[in-house]
Amino acid sequence: MLCEILLEENDTLGYLLIKKGSSLHYYPELYEDFLNFIAEKMITSNIMLYLFDTDYKKSIKEFVELIKKIKTLTFKEDKNFLISKGLREIKAIKSEMSMTIEESNDDSKESDGRIDYADRGFLLNCIEGEQLFEFIKPQQGK
């Protein structure tokens, strides 16, 4: 049987991929050997056993029951089994402060093609209820 462990989505999902052309023959201890084989593959792929495991034993049991009925199975296409599902990361957010009042005021006021030097931008006009500053709180990632 040709297979490998695929990790997706920032190594949070682990799949057992049985490749096309692999074949399985039924024997009485196939289910236990298949579970042991998956555990060995997870160890070699640096996946923690029993901590992030999904309920793949039920799907493997159904798969082995199918092989028991037909005795030999040759894969004509790739087959995936979800075997582990980890926690998704939460990215850290850096604190940031911006003056939204400066974005709404136009600094370069021209009239008749000339720059008005009397308006040097010392005072900014605003109306009641207008947002002047924006502060983004920092959050620690997990």
Helices and strands as residue ranges (DSSP letters): E 3-8, E 13-18, E 23-25, H 30-44, H 56-70, E 72-74, E 79-85, E 96-99, H 100-104, E 110-111, E 114-115, E 133-136
